[in-house]
Amino acid sequence: MPAAPRDLEYGNGPAGEPLTPPVLLASLLADRELGLRHLAGPATAGVHGVHASEMPDPSPYLLGGELLLTAGAGPAEDPDGYVARLAGAGAAAVGFGVAPVHEEVPVALAEACARHGLPLLEVPPRTPFSAVARAVGRLTAEARTRDLRRTTEAQQALAAAAARPDPVPAVLARLAASLGGSVALWPGARTAGPELPAPAREALSALLARVGREGGPATATDRAGGHHLAAYALAGRAALGTATATRAPGDHTVASVAAVLLTLLTAERPAGAEAAALTRLLLDGDPAAALTAGPWYAVHARGTGAPQALAAALGTALLAPHEGGVRLLTDREPGAQPGWRLGVSAPAAPDALAAADAQAERALQRAEAARTPLARHADAGFAALVGEAEARAHAEALLGPLSPALRETLRAWLAHHGSWDRTAAALGVHRNTVRQRVARCAVLLERDPDDPDVRMELWFALRQE
């Protein structure tokens, strides 16, 4: 029996994987200027960052995937416990700098790394820790550039395939070639790429049926027969499936582009009602008379993708530019879309679209504050009791002493319920930076952010921006 599929929320990458490719330890070991030497544990780990610390337990300061650099003070008293904590925190490897504290790497540390499966590297005296960090940064930038080039070329090739006389099979063939795997369009059993082994083929069929049914998830993943499997819901009850032996960071983006193209190529959407609504809006400002009963959803969105592709993915042609983004109207319940941040209104009748539009705008503000791909309208509660102009004036007076950076940090910290680590991850800064900024906000505002009443007032004010 294949493993149960796993649903995804695509904000960063599939199944929570980082979007940036890791730097392989082999690449660092091959850098002769660094002179690193592999001493224990596997040599196949991937590094997503560098952190230097002499603390006995630096694990609370790690997000996972770091090369932890130390001169030996941290693991001196309890090497096994030290390594166990790092391995538990998801550290990629330990880099031990010999001299001035130790003339050589302690045997007990090497043995502990071997027991816990954590790679151990020796950093020679002539190599500063900053040189290792710079090398990781350079290799990461090179990998990101390669990945971006690959993704761009794949998108261009898919667009060219969609313009061919036989666009659907052409897009499938191009997608299979770009991913280096197999793809399938369901229903209809149209496939491209190498034939899959039976376990992978059966698991992919089950995945396609799952996302293609009414009420099913928009995306799902599985792993079977030595392949990474993914399925994407298309228009109606169709679905696109992919199967690859390995998964690269750009695969999800490439497959998502193909899914949008196939939605446009295969969807049978009547445009009569939408055209009538647009005409009515232009002529006499009464689109409700031309719309079906609905319910309808207003959507505000900001992102880096093509607005027309977003509209196609949401099943609508009703979109317009709006304050650095777009706003849309659809009769399908919207889901998260790659490359976009969405605010979605409550279901509304055609005569309540103005209120729905305001709901979508506020929901988008919440999504941006919490850095989530989608936020839906929630009951405004006591906030609805305060006039908009009065609320904005109060917010500006309260938050006036704060710079834009401090406001952004405070908003993210409140959105993550005061979690230093989650706020730091969302902002891409160190947790100590978050602490310093929040402390600075407390001084400038002359308020205690640990007070629940203060937090409520600050969150209300920040939502008015």
TORDO-873951 format. One record per residue (C-alpha): residue number from 1; residue in one letter; x, y, z. Coordinates in steps of 0.001 Angstrom, whole numbers, plus 500000, padded with zeros to 6 digits. Layout:
BEGIN
{site NUM, 'a', {X, Y, Z}}
...
//
This chain:
BEGIN
{site 1, 'm', {500000, 500000, 500000}}
{site 2, 'p', {501437, 503431, 499113}}
{site 3, 'a', {501851, 505942, 501888}}
{site 4, 'a', {499018, 508371, 502470}}
{site 5, 'p', {499431, 511501, 500320}}
{site 6, 'r', {500553, 514668, 502019}}
{site 7, 'd', {498768, 517946, 501320}}
{site 8, 'l', {500932, 520989, 500707}}
{site 9, 'e', {500667, 524700, 501374}}
{site 10, 'y', {502927, 526226, 498777}}
{site 11, 'g', {504316, 529378, 500320}}
{site 12, 'n', {507986, 528544, 500490}}
{site 13, 'g', {508461, 525219, 498799}}
{site 14, 'p', {507070, 521689, 498576}}
{site 15, 'a', {506609, 520011, 501943}}
{site 16, 'g', {508354, 522908, 503670}}
{site 17, 'e', {511605, 522532, 501738}}
{site 18, 'p', {513647, 525734, 501331}}
{site 19, 'l', {513416, 527385, 497923}}
{site 20, 't', {517194, 527904, 497797}}
{site 21, 'p', {519238, 524854, 496791}}
{site 22, 'p', {521599, 523633, 499530}}
{site 23, 'v', {525373, 523801, 499302}}
{site 24, 'l', {526751, 520271, 499345}}
{site 25, 'l', {529531, 519485, 501790}}
{site 26, 'a', {531439, 518003, 498875}}
{site 27, 's', {531592, 521469, 497295}}
{site 28, 'l', {533074, 522975, 500466}}
{site 29, 'l', {535557, 520126, 500827}}
{site 30, 'a', {536636, 520617, 497196}}
{site 31, 'd', {537500, 524273, 497855}}
{site 32, 'r', {541284, 524141, 498307}}
{site 33, 'e', {541482, 527679, 499669}}
{site 34, 'l', {539359, 526628, 502657}}
{site 35, 'g', {541353, 523479, 503331}}
{site 36, 'l', {538493, 521749, 505173}}
{site 37, 'r', {538909, 518078, 506095}}
{site 38, 'h', {536109, 515549, 506640}}
{site 39, 'l', {536637, 513604, 509889}}
{site 40, 'a', {533417, 511813, 510861}}
{site 41, 'g', {529764, 511274, 509976}}
{site 42, 'p', {528375, 511272, 506423}}
{site 43, 'a', {529776, 513624, 503793}}
{site 44, 't', {526528, 514018, 501850}}
{site 45, 'a', {524699, 516710, 503826}}
{site 46, 'g', {523407, 519975, 502349}}
{site 47, 'v', {524144, 523326, 504017}}
{site 48, 'h', {521653, 526216, 503998}}
{site 49, 'g', {523624, 528611, 506199}}
{site 50, 'v', {526524, 529094, 508625}}
{site 51, 'h', {526335, 529819, 512359}}
{site 52, 'a', {529306, 530267, 514709}}
{site 53, 's', {528852, 529731, 518444}}
{site 54, 'e', {530803, 528717, 521545}}
{site 55, 'm', {527653, 528079, 523600}}
{site 56, 'p', {527219, 524641, 525210}}
{site 57, 'd', {523793, 524493, 523573}}
{site 58, 'p', {523383, 526652, 520426}}
{site 59, 's', {520398, 524599, 519222}}
{site 60, 'p', {517752, 527233, 520173}}
{site 61, 'y', {519410, 529600, 517713}}
{site 62, 'l', {519270, 527204, 514749}}
{site 63, 'l', {516561, 526958, 512105}}
{site 64, 'g', {517947, 523743, 510582}}
{site 65, 'g', {520469, 523114, 507818}}
{site 66, 'e', {523308, 525174, 509334}}
{site 67, 'l', {527016, 524402, 509370}}
{site 68, 'l', {527787, 525086, 513045}}
{site 69, 'l', {531321, 526455, 513525}}
{site 70, 't', {533050, 526215, 516905}}
{site 71, 'a', {536562, 526528, 518305}}
{site 72, 'g', {535816, 523888, 520947}}
{site 73, 'a', {534487, 525759, 523981}}
{site 74, 'g', {530904, 524630, 523398}}
{site 75, 'p', {531395, 520845, 523201}}
{site 76, 'a', {534264, 520724, 525704}}
{site 77, 'e', {532374, 519361, 528739}}
{site 78, 'd', {529760, 517096, 527114}}
{site 79, 'p', {530609, 516225, 523493}}
{site 80, 'd', {527891, 513571, 523140}}
{site 81, 'g', {525116, 515781, 524537}}
{site 82, 'y', {526358, 518693, 522449}}
{site 83, 'v', {526209, 516678, 519215}}
{site 84, 'a', {522853, 515113, 520126}}
{site 85, 'r', {521299, 518563, 520615}}
{site 86, 'l', {522677, 519819, 517301}}
{site 87, 'a', {521441, 516747, 515456}}
{site 88, 'g', {518025, 517153, 517059}}
{site 89, 'a', {517877, 520798, 515927}}
{site 90, 'g', {518566, 519751, 512327}}
{site 91, 'a', {522121, 521083, 512015}}
{site 92, 'a', {523743, 520036, 508748}}
{site 93, 'a', {527302, 519636, 510070}}
{site 94, 'v', {529865, 520772, 512632}}
{site 95, 'g', {533007, 522648, 511634}}
{site 96, 'f', {535719, 522502, 514314}}
{site 97, 'g', {538427, 525154, 514182}}
{site 98, 'v', {541733, 523883, 515522}}
{site 99, 'a', {543892, 526391, 517452}}
{site 100, 'p', {543965, 528424, 519560}}
{site 101, 'v', {541862, 526359, 522024}}
{site 102, 'h', {542653, 522876, 520694}}
{site 103, 'e', {545614, 521666, 518696}}
{site 104, 'e', {543496, 518921, 517140}}
{site 105, 'v', {539867, 517840, 517017}}
{site 106, 'p', {538971, 515934, 520223}}
{site 107, 'v', {538480, 512227, 519661}}
{site 108, 'a', {535346, 512233, 521830}}
{site 109, 'l', {533705, 514806, 519542}}
{site 110, 'a', {534524, 512774, 516428}}
{site 111, 'e', {533104, 509642, 518033}}
{site 112, 'a', {529923, 511480, 519053}}
{site 113, 'c', {529437, 512818, 515515}}
{site 114, 'a', {529871, 509308, 514125}}
{site 115, 'r', {527283, 507922, 516586}}
{site 116, 'h', {524689, 510578, 515809}}
{site 117, 'g', {525334, 510717, 512060}}
{site 118, 'l', {526368, 514384, 512094}}
{site 119, 'p', {529166, 515344, 509668}}
{site 120, 'l', {532303, 516737, 511314}}
{site 121, 'l', {534743, 518965, 509420}}
{site 122, 'e', {538135, 520225, 510555}}
{site 123, 'v', {538758, 523924, 509879}}
{site 124, 'p', {542529, 524628, 509698}}
{site 125, 'p', {544095, 527528, 511653}}
{site 126, 'r', {544707, 529537, 508488}}
{site 127, 't', {540984, 529571, 507559}}
{site 128, 'p', {538817, 532196, 509336}}
{site 129, 'f', {535241, 531183, 510065}}
{site 130, 's', {534138, 534189, 508006}}
{site 131, 'a', {535839, 532647, 504957}}
{site 132, 'v', {533702, 529532, 505356}}
{site 133, 'a', {530557, 531669, 505644}}
{site 134, 'r', {531482, 533639, 502527}}
{site 135, 'a', {532141, 530448, 500579}}
{site 136, 'v', {528703, 529103, 501523}}
{site 137, 'g', {527116, 532416, 500515}}
{site 138, 'r', {528914, 532408, 497168}}
{site 139, 'l', {527985, 528806, 496394}}
{site 140, 't', {524375, 529471, 497441}}
{site 141, 'a', {524170, 532464, 495092}}
{site 142, 'e', {525602, 530392, 492244}}
{site 143, 'a', {523091, 527614, 492887}}
{site 144, 'r', {520228, 530122, 493057}}
{site 145, 't', {521297, 531632, 489736}}
{site 146, 'r', {521459, 528207, 488097}}
{site 147, 'd', {518037, 527312, 489484}}
{site 148, 'l', {516510, 530620, 488334}}
{site 149, 'r', {517984, 530176, 484853}}
{site 150, 'r', {516617, 526643, 484651}}
{site 151, 't', {513157, 527731, 485810}}
{site 152, 't', {513038, 530664, 483375}}
{site 153, 'e', {514104, 528522, 480439}}
{site 154, 'a', {511529, 525885, 481361}}
{site 155, 'q', {508750, 528491, 481574}}
{site 156, 'q', {509677, 529892, 478175}}
{site 157, 'a', {509734, 526402, 476664}}
{site 158, 'l', {506320, 525597, 478145}}
{site 159, 'a', {504855, 528829, 476757}}
{site 160, 'a', {506255, 527983, 473318}}
{site 161, 'a', {504779, 524481, 473552}}
{site 162, 'a', {501364, 525937, 474433}}
{site 163, 'a', {501430, 527913, 471148}}
{site 164, 'r', {501818, 524787, 468999}}
{site 165, 'p', {498907, 523333, 466982}}
{site 166, 'd', {498746, 520363, 469419}}
{site 167, 'p', {499282, 522305, 472651}}
{site 168, 'v', {498231, 519783, 475332}}
{site 169, 'p', {500561, 516919, 474320}}
{site 170, 'a', {503276, 519468, 473534}}
{site 171, 'v', {503057, 520988, 477048}}
{site 172, 'l', {503085, 517525, 478652}}
{site 173, 'a', {506153, 516468, 476658}}
{site 174, 'r', {507963, 519710, 477444}}
{site 175, 'l', {507141, 519425, 481155}}
{site 176, 'a', {508433, 515837, 481292}}
{site 177, 'a', {511680, 516927, 479630}}
{site 178, 's', {512093, 519938, 481945}}
{site 179, 'l', {511572, 517841, 485088}}
{site 180, 'g', {513516, 514840, 483819}}
{site 181, 'g', {510614, 512572, 484742}}
{site 182, 's', {507112, 511467, 483796}}
{site 183, 'v', {503845, 513407, 483730}}
{site 184, 'a', {500189, 512461, 483364}}
{site 185, 'l', {496936, 514316, 482678}}
{site 186, 'w', {493820, 512937, 484352}}
{site 187, 'p', {491264, 511900, 483226}}
{site 188, 'g', {492162, 510635, 479773}}
{site 189, 'a', {495429, 508862, 480626}}
{site 190, 'r', {497535, 511227, 478515}}
{site 191, 't', {501160, 510800, 479571}}
{site 192, 'a', {504678, 511841, 478604}}
{site 193, 'g', {508119, 510689, 479713}}
{site 194, 'p', {509471, 507284, 480703}}
{site 195, 'e', {507091, 504550, 481829}}
{site 196, 'l', {506830, 504378, 485613}}
{site 197, 'p', {507218, 501237, 487726}}
{site 198, 'a', {503909, 499779, 488894}}
{site 199, 'p', {504060, 501085, 492507}}
{site 200, 'a', {504748, 504653, 491362}}
{site 201, 'r', {502141, 504465, 488604}}
{site 202, 'e', {499427, 503214, 490952}}
{site 203, 'a', {500265, 505784, 493640}}
{site 204, 'l', {500206, 508619, 491085}}
{site 205, 's', {496805, 507474, 489774}}
{site 206, 'a', {495413, 507514, 493310}}
{site 207, 'l', {496876, 510982, 493865}}
{site 208, 'l', {495355, 512330, 490637}}
{site 209, 'a', {491933, 510956, 491519}}
{site 210, 'r', {492177, 512525, 494961}}
{site 211, 'v', {492927, 516094, 493837}}
{site 212, 'g', {490577, 515763, 490874}}
{site 213, 'r', {487462, 514942, 492844}}
{site 214, 'e', {485003, 517566, 494011}}
{site 215, 'g', {486073, 518994, 497349}}
{site 216, 'g', {489554, 517455, 497064}}
{site 217, 'p', {492788, 519313, 497864}}
{site 218, 'a', {494352, 521651, 495304}}
{site 219, 't', {497729, 519895, 495555}}
{site 220, 'a', {499116, 516750, 497130}}
{site 221, 't', {502347, 514749, 497192}}
{site 222, 'd', {503442, 511183, 497799}}
{site 223, 'r', {506515, 509000, 497363}}
{site 224, 'a', {506422, 505499, 495886}}
{site 225, 'g', {508522, 503237, 493696}}
{site 226, 'g', {511608, 505400, 494178}}
{site 227, 'h', {509838, 508491, 492777}}
{site 228, 'h', {508657, 511833, 494157}}
{site 229, 'l', {505022, 512279, 493132}}
{site 230, 'a', {502942, 515471, 492966}}
{site 231, 'a', {499437, 516245, 491735}}
{site 232, 'y', {497831, 519604, 490861}}
{site 233, 'a', {494103, 520218, 490454}}
{site 234, 'l', {493115, 521820, 487133}}
{site 235, 'a', {489806, 523253, 485890}}
{site 236, 'g', {486739, 521123, 486476}}
{site 237, 'r', {487846, 517788, 487867}}
{site 238, 'a', {491021, 517396, 485817}}
{site 239, 'a', {494458, 517026, 487403}}
{site 240, 'l', {498129, 517076, 486426}}
{site 241, 'g', {500575, 514578, 487926}}
{site 242, 't', {504381, 514526, 487972}}
{site 243, 'a', {506843, 511790, 488947}}
{site 244, 't', {510592, 512387, 489285}}
{site 245, 'a', {513442, 510349, 490725}}
{site 246, 't', {514778, 513463, 492482}}
{site 247, 'r', {513172, 516799, 493326}}
{site 248, 'a', {514871, 520103, 492579}}
{site 249, 'p', {513825, 523401, 494218}}
{site 250, 'g', {512423, 524774, 490942}}
{site 251, 'd', {510306, 521730, 490066}}
{site 252, 'h', {507196, 522991, 491829}}
{site 253, 't', {507358, 526361, 490050}}
{site 254, 'v', {507776, 524707, 486653}}
{site 255, 'a', {504912, 522274, 487281}}
{site 256, 's', {502679, 525113, 488523}}
{site 257, 'v', {503245, 527047, 485288}}
{site 258, 'a', {502333, 523947, 483302}}
{site 259, 'a', {499210, 523488, 485443}}
{site 260, 'v', {498066, 527055, 484682}}
{site 261, 'l', {498680, 526560, 480949}}
{site 262, 'l', {496816, 523256, 480917}}
{site 263, 't', {493941, 524861, 482804}}
{site 264, 'l', {493687, 527506, 480094}}
{site 265, 'l', {493977, 524880, 477347}}
{site 266, 't', {491490, 522377, 478735}}
{site 267, 'a', {488948, 524444, 480711}}
{site 268, 'e', {485478, 524910, 479308}}
{site 269, 'r', {484333, 528058, 481055}}
{site 270, 'p', {481297, 529964, 479769}}
{site 271, 'a', {482277, 533595, 479409}}
{site 272, 'g', {478816, 534953, 478666}}
{site 273, 'a', {477902, 535926, 482229}}
{site 274, 'e', {481316, 537486, 482830}}
{site 275, 'a', {481140, 539519, 479612}}
{site 276, 'a', {477619, 540644, 480493}}
{site 277, 'a', {478752, 541701, 483958}}
{site 278, 'l', {481619, 543760, 482551}}
{site 279, 't', {479337, 545390, 479992}}
{site 280, 'r', {476726, 546210, 482633}}
{site 281, 'l', {479401, 547667, 484907}}
{site 282, 'l', {480727, 549923, 482147}}
{site 283, 'l', {477302, 551053, 480949}}
{site 284, 'd', {475269, 551638, 484070}}
{site 285, 'g', {477337, 550553, 487079}}
{site 286, 'd', {475048, 547665, 488025}}
{site 287, 'p', {476998, 544393, 487576}}
{site 288, 'a', {474784, 542585, 490093}}
{site 289, 'a', {471966, 542477, 487562}}
{site 290, 'a', {474155, 540492, 485150}}
{site 291, 'l', {475749, 538089, 487642}}
{site 292, 't', {474425, 534725, 488727}}
{site 293, 'a', {473246, 534311, 492311}}
{site 294, 'g', {476673, 533115, 493360}}
{site 295, 'p', {477961, 533057, 496001}}
{site 296, 'w', {480826, 535263, 494821}}
{site 297, 'y', {484242, 535876, 496370}}
{site 298, 'a', {486192, 539117, 496153}}
{site 299, 'v', {489955, 538579, 496075}}
{site 300, 'h', {492806, 541063, 496565}}
{site 301, 'a', {496228, 539765, 495553}}
{site 302, 'r', {499842, 540856, 495384}}
{site 303, 'g', {502622, 538782, 493902}}
{site 304, 't', {505148, 538268, 491156}}
{site 305, 'g', {503134, 536165, 488708}}
{site 306, 'a', {501025, 537082, 485698}}
{site 307, 'p', {497577, 538413, 486734}}
{site 308, 'q', {495917, 536621, 483809}}
{site 309, 'a', {497393, 533311, 484951}}
{site 310, 'l', {496128, 533968, 488493}}
{site 311, 'a', {492656, 534724, 487127}}
{site 312, 'a', {492703, 531505, 485110}}
{site 313, 'a', {493745, 529508, 488162}}
{site 314, 'l', {490843, 531030, 490130}}
{site 315, 'g', {488426, 530342, 487280}}
{site 316, 't', {487491, 533905, 486372}}
{site 317, 'a', {488077, 536669, 483836}}
{site 318, 'l', {486989, 539439, 486207}}
{site 319, 'l', {490187, 541145, 487332}}
{site 320, 'a', {491610, 544642, 487486}}
{site 321, 'p', {494823, 546303, 488709}}
{site 322, 'h', {494593, 547662, 492262}}
{site 323, 'e', {497207, 549409, 494472}}
{site 324, 'g', {500271, 547487, 493355}}
{site 325, 'g', {498374, 544238, 492894}}
{site 326, 'v', {495112, 543006, 491438}}
{site 327, 'r', {491595, 542409, 492636}}
{site 328, 'l', {489339, 539716, 491244}}
{site 329, 'l', {485805, 538413, 491449}}
{site 330, 't', {485146, 534667, 491210}}
{site 331, 'd', {482327, 532249, 491896}}
{site 332, 'r', {484807, 529520, 492911}}
{site 333, 'e', {486168, 529316, 496424}}
{site 334, 'p', {489794, 530508, 496038}}
{site 335, 'g', {492800, 528547, 497252}}
{site 336, 'a', {496448, 529535, 497734}}
{site 337, 'q', {498344, 530159, 494500}}
{site 338, 'p', {502136, 529916, 493992}}
{site 339, 'g', {503839, 533308, 493817}}
{site 340, 'w', {500836, 535210, 495224}}
{site 341, 'r', {499528, 536408, 498564}}
{site 342, 'l', {495715, 536488, 498635}}
{site 343, 'g', {493012, 538103, 500746}}
{site 344, 'v', {489613, 536485, 500256}}
{site 345, 's', {486205, 537820, 501270}}
{site 346, 'a', {483355, 535868, 502780}}
{site 347, 'p', {480870, 534418, 500235}}
{site 348, 'a', {478673, 537257, 499019}}
{site 349, 'a', {475586, 537836, 496949}}
{site 350, 'p', {475929, 540069, 493858}}
{site 351, 'd', {474375, 543041, 495687}}
{site 352, 'a', {476972, 542829, 498506}}
{site 353, 'l', {480145, 543016, 496417}}
{site 354, 'a', {481251, 546403, 497800}}
{site 355, 'a', {481397, 544986, 501330}}
{site 356, 'a', {483126, 541852, 500025}}
{site 357, 'd', {485766, 543998, 498310}}
{site 358, 'a', {486550, 545749, 501613}}
{site 359, 'q', {486738, 542378, 503369}}
{site 360, 'a', {489237, 541097, 500790}}
{site 361, 'e', {491448, 544163, 501237}}
{site 362, 'r', {491579, 543704, 505025}}
{site 363, 'a', {492233, 539972, 504615}}
{site 364, 'l', {495185, 540714, 502318}}
{site 365, 'q', {496635, 543056, 504949}}
{site 366, 'r', {496433, 540208, 507485}}
{site 367, 'a', {498054, 537777, 505045}}
{site 368, 'e', {500951, 540162, 504449}}
{site 369, 'a', {501412, 540806, 508166}}
{site 370, 'a', {501528, 537082, 508949}}
{site 371, 'r', {503411, 536268, 505707}}
{site 372, 't', {500935, 533542, 504808}}
{site 373, 'p', {499877, 532740, 501218}}
{site 374, 'l', {496168, 533267, 501905}}
{site 375, 'a', {493928, 534867, 504540}}
{site 376, 'r', {490142, 534754, 504570}}
{site 377, 'h', {487754, 537329, 505966}}
{site 378, 'a', {487023, 536979, 509657}}
{site 379, 'd', {484330, 538756, 511640}}
{site 380, 'a', {485644, 542248, 512384}}
{site 381, 'g', {484348, 542137, 515967}}
{site 382, 'f', {484967, 545309, 517993}}
{site 383, 'a', {487063, 546801, 515163}}
{site 384, 'a', {483848, 547336, 513212}}
{site 385, 'l', {482597, 549623, 515975}}
{site 386, 'v', {485290, 552250, 515273}}
{site 387, 'g', {485049, 554510, 512251}}
{site 388, 'e', {487770, 554042, 509637}}
{site 389, 'a', {489025, 557631, 509749}}
{site 390, 'e', {489100, 557654, 513546}}
{site 391, 'a', {490877, 554286, 513620}}
{site 392, 'r', {493546, 555458, 511176}}
{site 393, 'a', {494132, 558666, 513104}}
{site 394, 'h', {494572, 556729, 516347}}
{site 395, 'a', {496936, 554284, 514660}}
{site 396, 'e', {499121, 557033, 513230}}
{site 397, 'a', {499332, 558812, 516568}}
{site 398, 'l', {500229, 555595, 518394}}
{site 399, 'l', {502716, 554242, 515862}}
{site 400, 'g', {504215, 557569, 514819}}
{site 401, 'p', {507530, 557073, 516712}}
{site 402, 'l', {508232, 553783, 514890}}
{site 403, 's', {510195, 553482, 511648}}
{site 404, 'p', {508839, 551260, 508838}}
{site 405, 'a', {511316, 548504, 509813}}
{site 406, 'l', {510206, 548587, 513442}}
{site 407, 'r', {506539, 548513, 512420}}
{site 408, 'e', {507154, 545521, 510153}}
{site 409, 't', {508972, 543675, 512943}}
{site 410, 'l', {506280, 544471, 515508}}
{site 411, 'r', {503532, 543364, 513105}}
{site 412, 'a', {505282, 540055, 512387}}
{site 413, 'w', {506031, 539469, 516087}}
{site 414, 'l', {502396, 540003, 517046}}
{site 415, 'a', {501190, 537871, 514124}}
{site 416, 'h', {503399, 535026, 515381}}
{site 417, 'h', {502115, 535384, 518960}}
{site 418, 'g', {505390, 536731, 520335}}
{site 419, 's', {507547, 533844, 519044}}
{site 420, 'w', {511106, 535096, 518528}}
{site 421, 'd', {512128, 532137, 516351}}
{site 422, 'r', {509087, 532174, 514044}}
{site 423, 't', {509272, 535947, 513674}}
{site 424, 'a', {512988, 535759, 512867}}
{site 425, 'a', {512336, 533081, 510253}}
{site 426, 'a', {509524, 535115, 508671}}
{site 427, 'l', {511649, 538278, 508482}}
{site 428, 'g', {514896, 536538, 507559}}
{site 429, 'v', {516830, 537964, 510503}}
{site 430, 'h', {518375, 536593, 513692}}
{site 431, 'r', {516115, 536120, 516710}}
{site 432, 'n', {518307, 538538, 518700}}
{site 433, 't', {517593, 541205, 516068}}
{site 434, 'v', {513882, 540666, 516642}}
{site 435, 'r', {514389, 541007, 520417}}
{site 436, 'q', {516324, 544247, 519978}}
{site 437, 'r', {513720, 545754, 517639}}
{site 438, 'v', {510758, 544827, 519857}}
{site 439, 'a', {512610, 546244, 522878}}
{site 440, 'r', {513227, 549439, 520901}}
{site 441, 'c', {509499, 549617, 520075}}
{site 442, 'a', {508698, 549322, 523786}}
{site 443, 'v', {511019, 552246, 524590}}
{site 444, 'l', {509721, 554486, 521802}}
{site 445, 'l', {506059, 553713, 522509}}
{site 446, 'e', {506501, 553726, 526304}}
{site 447, 'r', {504379, 550572, 526464}}
{site 448, 'd', {504982, 547010, 527598}}
{site 449, 'p', {504396, 544667, 524607}}
{site 450, 'd', {504050, 541707, 527002}}
{site 451, 'd', {500826, 543245, 528338}}
{site 452, 'p', {497811, 541604, 526567}}
{site 453, 'd', {495930, 544922, 526481}}
{site 454, 'v', {498910, 546628, 524852}}
{site 455, 'r', {499255, 543829, 522315}}
{site 456, 'm', {495580, 544136, 521384}}
{site 457, 'e', {495872, 547898, 520932}}
{site 458, 'l', {499053, 547612, 518863}}
{site 459, 'w', {497596, 544916, 516618}}
{site 460, 'f', {494477, 546994, 516050}}
{site 461, 'a', {496624, 550013, 515143}}
{site 462, 'l', {498879, 548051, 512798}}
{site 463, 'r', {495850, 546650, 510954}}
{site 464, 'q', {494791, 550178, 510029}}
{site 465, 'e', {497909, 550779, 507907}}
//
